[in-house]
Amino acid sequence: MNSINPFDLKEIRRWSLLDHTEMQMKIETANSAFQTWSGFDLRARLYLISALKNILLEEKEKLSRNISLEMGKPITQSRAEIEKCALICDYYVEHAEDQLQDEPIETSATRSWVSYEPLGVILGIMPWNFPFWQVFRFAIPAIAAGNTCLLKHAPNVQQCAHDMEELFLEAGFPDGVFTNLTISIEQTEKVLRHPFVKGVSLTGSTRAGAAVATVAGSEIKKSLLELGGNNAFIVMPDADLDVAIERGFLGRYLNTGQSCIAAKRFIVHESLEHEFVDGLIQKIREHKVGNPTDEQTFFGPLARLDLAETLMKQIKDSIGEGAVLKYGLEQCDCFVSPGILTDVRPGMRVFDEETFGPVAAVTTFKNAEQAIALTNQTIYGLGNSLITSDLEKHRWMFEKLRGGSLFVNDFVASDPRLPFGGTDKSGYGRELAENGIKEFVNTKTYFVR
């Protein structure tokens, strides 16, 4: 297992896989840690999470640089990712006590209530595109609730995984509360089937989610899946065009387009198409493509060479089916220049499939009903954006747009205060907010006659 810098394709470091005995010992340590960690007073757990936040910010520059080196995220965006991890720590430090407190319920009993008790060791299978944020989104609420966590991270961001394990130990967490496992896909199934492991959270592809859910289901273990997306960004005829262009640009091209919740399909009213596309092109021209460690870079390389090749195949196939190349979209190693396709229709790969890179696929519509139909014409259900200056006129559309979220006059983003997750092939369960801290707990009923 090795980390390769996608900017220059040079190897950063090789990592040895754990053998069976080492893996078993780490699982057993996590289970032993659970026996004590779950008995910690909640305020003591939250104190350590606050300490973790402080160390995270103190080491922000080193951690940000490792993100940029391993997966190519521009350094300014890497810093923002670390800062967002600090925010989720703050959120649960402030709210976990209220969210986990017992809830009295009036029944025929002298006293009855519901409590939220930790499950045990939880496995997190995490992706490379937000190598810190995705892990913190899973681990912080699970650990705050009293669980312990095992991390199986993507092979190309193992330095980030190692960094996170060190951060937890440096903050004072007991050994085994958060453990990084340097393991293969085959070993991951063995971990999930281990009797000490009580649940799994996966952020990744729909194919990976189906495989993990199959194993978890066969073992009758709780699973949470945050999978792919093919979000629509709808620009209504009354939209403020400046807002549409600015939010659409960021929604598609942050992280060089490598995000499950990125705006991928631009559903634009036919009267605004030319102005909108011209505005996006101007925005692209204003932002630098280059070395992700350069402070001025906005577009870095894609995280791996095979990802760039897959994206280019989707683009070329769609052009062959009638899509028009409006701007950019040329490949050089891991770099794909940011660009736009117009005349995109259902049935083309860039409309039907998730595209993980800097390509905006533009489709036009004539009326609101057609915009809704185009938006919902997908196997995914993560979230959508609706850009309009007349909320009252278009309020009726909200419930008709399927998915886990709808962002009006903005691009879809995750926020510690809001539940996050999808429907259909985008997965099930919810992370973040109160929903997230209650995903891996036993909702236990008490009845005292």
N, C-alpha and C positions, 0 to 999 in steps of 0.2 A: 504494500500500500504506500503510495507516494503523493506528495504535494508538488504540483507543477505550477509555476507562475504563468498565467495565460498571456501576459504581456510579451514575454520573450521566450516562452516555452522551455525555460530552464528549470531543472529539478531543484526544489527547495530543500526537501528532506524526505527520507524513507522512514516508514513506520512498520515495526514488526507486529504481526497479528498475535493476539493472546493464544496460548495453547489451551487445551480443554481444562487442564487443572487450574491454570491461572484464571480462566473465565469463571469456573465454578467457585473459586475462592472469593472473587469479587462479588458474585451474586450472594454468597453466604454472608459476606461482610455487610452488604446492603440490607440483608434481612435482619442481621443482628443489630445494626444501627437503627432499624425501624422500631425494634422493641424498646429502645431507650428514647429515640427521637419523638415517637408518638406520645410518650409520657411527659415530654417537656411542656411546661406552661406555654400557652400560645404567645404570651408577651415575650418570652425568652426566644422563641423561634423568630418572632418579628424583629427582635433586637439584632439578631445575627443577619437577617435579610437587610436591615438598615446598614449594618457594617459592610456587607457585601456591596451595597450601592456605593458607599464611600470609596472603597478600594477600586471598584470599577471605574469611577471617575478619575481617581488618582492615576490610574494606569491607562487612561483613555488613548493616549498617543501611541503607545506600544501596541495595544490591542487593535486599534484602528488600522495601523500599518500592516499587521498580520492579516486582517481581513482583505485589505487591498492586494497584498502580495499573493494570497492563496486563491482568491476567486475573482479578482479584477475590479472590485467595486471602487469607484473614485473616492479618494481619501476624505473629501468633505462629507460624502454620504456615509462612509464608514464611521466617522465620528458621530454623525446623527444617529446611526444605529446603536452605538454604545450609549448615547444619551437617552435613547428611547428605552433601553434596558433598565437604566436608572429610574425612569418614570414608572415602570411596572413594579419595581421594588417599592417605591414610594406609595403607589396606589394601594398595594395590599398591606403595607405597614399601617396605612391609615384606615382601611376598611375591613380587613379580615376578621377582626373581633366581632363586629356587627354581623358580618355575613355568616359566620360559623356559630353564632350563639344559639343555644337551644330555643326551640319555638314551642311555647305552650299551646295546647289545643284543648278546647273545652269538650268533654265527652261525659259519659255516665260515671267515669272513674273519679276517685278522689283527686288524682292528678294524672295527666297524660301529656306527653310532649314528644317532639322529634329532635334528635341530635344528629350532628354531622361528624362522623368518625372516619379516620383515615383507613384506607384499604390495605396498604402495605408497600411493597416494592413495585414501582411503576416504570415501565420501559418507554423511553422516548426515542423514536426513529426520526431523525431530523435531516433537512436538506441543506444544500450549500448556499442558496441564494441570499439568505439573511442568516449567516451562520451563528450569530449571537442572539439576535432577537427571537428567532423561532424557538431556540432552546429556552430562553428566559420565559417566553410566553407559556411554554409547557411546564417548566420546572418550578418557577416561583410560586404559583398558586398551589401546585401539588405538594411542595415542601412546606409551605405555610400551613396547609391543612394537616400536616403530620406524616405524610408519606415520605419515602426515600426514592431516589430516582437513579436509574441507569440510563446512560446516553449512548446510543449507537448513531454516530454522526456520519455524514457523507464522506467518502474516502478522500476527496480532494481538499477538505478543510480540517485535517486532523490537528494542525497546530492550534487552530481556534478551539477545538474540543479540549485539547490539553490545557490551553490557557484557562478555560472555564473551570475545569476541575481544580486547578491551582488557586483560582480566585476563591472558590468555596472554602478550601482548606485555610487559605490565608485569612479569611474573614472569621474563622473560628468554628466552622461547622464540624461536627464529629465526623471522623473517617467513615465513609460508607453512606452518608446522606446524599451526596451527589458523586456519581462514579462514571468516568468515561471508559467505555469498552471499545478497544481497537479490535474490531471483529469483522468477519466477512458476512455476506448475506446468508450463507448456509448456517453459520454460527448463530445468527440473529434468531432464526426459527427455534433453535435449541434453547436460547435464552427465554423466548416468549413461552415455550412449553414448560419451562421450569416451574415446579409447584410454588416456589417462593415469589414468583412474579405474578401480580394480581391484576394487572391491566397494561394497556399499551396506548400511546398517543403517537400517531404518525402524521407528519406533514410531508407530502410528496406527490408523486404521480398517481393517477387513478389506477393504473395497473398495480403499482406497489400497494396501494390501499386495499385493493381487492385481495391480494395475496395475504396481507397481514390480517385482514378481517376474517379470511377463511380459517387461518390458524387460530386466531383468538376465539372464533365461534366454536371451533371443534373442542377447545379447552374450556368453553363457557367463561371467558374472561372479558371484562369491560374493554371496549375499544373506542377511541375517538379518532376520526379521520378528517384531516383538512387537506383537500386534494386540489386538482387543477381547476382552472377557471378560464372562461372565455367572455369576460365582461364586455357589455355594450356601453358605449358612451353616446347618449342620444342628444342631438342638438336640434331643439325645436325651432320653428321659424321665427319665434319671438325672442330667441336667446340673445343675451348680451354677447356679441361676438368676441370681444376682448376676453371676457371670462371663459368662454368656450375654448378659445385658443390656448390661453395660459394654463387652465386646469387640464385640458386635454393633453397638452404637451407634457406636463409633469406626470399625469396619470399614465401615459404610455411609456415615457422614456426614462423615468427614474430607474436607477439600478440597471441601466442599459436595456430596459424592457424585460428584465428577468424577474418577474413577480407574478404569482398566481392571481393577484387582484388587480393587475394592470388593466387599463383600458385597451382592449385589443381590437374590438370591432367598433368602428365609428359610424353610427347610424345618423346621417346628417340630412336635414331637409334639403330638397333639391335646389331651393332658392339660395341657399347659403354655401353650397359645396365649394365653389371656386374660391370665394373669399376665405373660407375656413382652411382649405388645403394650402392656399398661398400663405396664410398666417402661420400654419404649422411649419412650412418650409422655411420661412423667415426665422422662426424660433430655432430650428435645427441649425441654421447657418450661424446663429449667434453663440452657439455652444461648442466648446472644443472637444474633439476626439483625440485621445492620446494616452499617455502613461498614467495609470490610475493613482500613482503616488504624487503626481503633479497637482498642486493646489488649484490650477485653472481648469483641469479636466472635468468635463461633465459626462462624456461617453467613454467608458473603458471597453476592454475586450469582453467577449462572452467568456464564461468561466472555464470552458473546455473546448477543444477543437471539434469534437464530435457534435457539440451543441450548435456551433456555427454552421457546420455542414448540414445538419438536420434542418435548421432554419432556412438555409439557402435552397434546399430541395423543396420545402413548402412554398417558398416564394416563386421559384422557377416553374413548378407545377401549376401554380395559380395563374401565372402569366400565360402559360400554355393553354389555359382554359378561358382566357379572355380578360384577365385583370390587366390594368395599365400601370406600368412602372412610371410613377410621377417624379420620384426623386430618390437618389441614393441606392442603398441595398447592394453594395459590392463587398465581396469578402477578401480579406487578406489574413491568413492564419486564423486566429481567434476573433479578429475584428470583423464586424459587419457594419458598414456605414449606415447610420440612421436614415430611414426613408419612409416612403408612402406608396401604397398601391391604391388606385381608384378603380371604379367599375367592378367592384367586388360583389359577387352574388353568392347566395346559398348554393352549396355543392362544391365550391372551391375550397381548397385545403385551408387557406388563410381565414376563411369564414367558419368552417366547420370544426377546425382543430385549434387547440391551444398553441399559440406562437410565443416562444420564449426568447424574445429579442426585440431589437429596435425597429419594428415594422408596424406601421399604422395601416389597417385595412379599412377603406372608406366605402360605404354603401349608402345610397340615397333613398329617401322615402317621400311619398306625396302627402300622407295624412297620418294622424296619430295612431289610428288603428293599424296601419301598415308598419309603423315604427314598433308598436308593441309586438306584432307578429314576428318581425325580424329579430327583435331582441330575444324573444322566447324560443326561437328556432335554434336550440342548442341542447346538447346533452348535459351541460354544466349548469350550476346554479349558485355561483358564489356571490355575485353582486353586480349592480349596474349603476350608471350615473344618468341623470336627467338634467339637462341644462335648459332653463326657461326663465323668462322674466315675468311670467303670469302664473303664479302658484295656484291661484284660485281656479283658473281656467283648466289647469292640467292636473289638479288634485285627484281626479277620478282615475288617472293612469297608475297611481302609486301601487295599488294592490294587484293590478293586472300584470305588473312586471315581476316575473318570478325570480327567486333567488334569496340568499341569506341576508342581503342588505340592499338598500337603495340610497344613494347619496345625491342630493339635489343641489345643483350648482357647484359641485365639487367632484373630485375623483375619489374612488373607493379607497379607504385606508383603514388600518387597524388602530384601535385606541384602547388603552387599558380599561377605560370606563364603559366601553360598549361591548356587548356580546359579539363574538366573531365566529363565523362558520358558514357552511353552505348547505345546499340541497342537491338532490339528484346525484350526478357523477362527481360533484364537488365535495361529497362526504357527508358526515353527520356528527352531531355533538357541537358544543360551543366552547370556545376558549374565551378568556378575558372576562372582566366584570364579575358579578356574583355567580353567573352561570359557570364560569371557568373554574372557580375554586370549589365548586360542588360537583364537578365531573368525576373526580376520583375520590369520593367519599361514600361511606355507607350511610344512607338516610335511614336511621334507626328509630323505630317507634317504641316508646315506653308507655306502659299502661299500669297504673297502680290503683287497685280497687279500694 
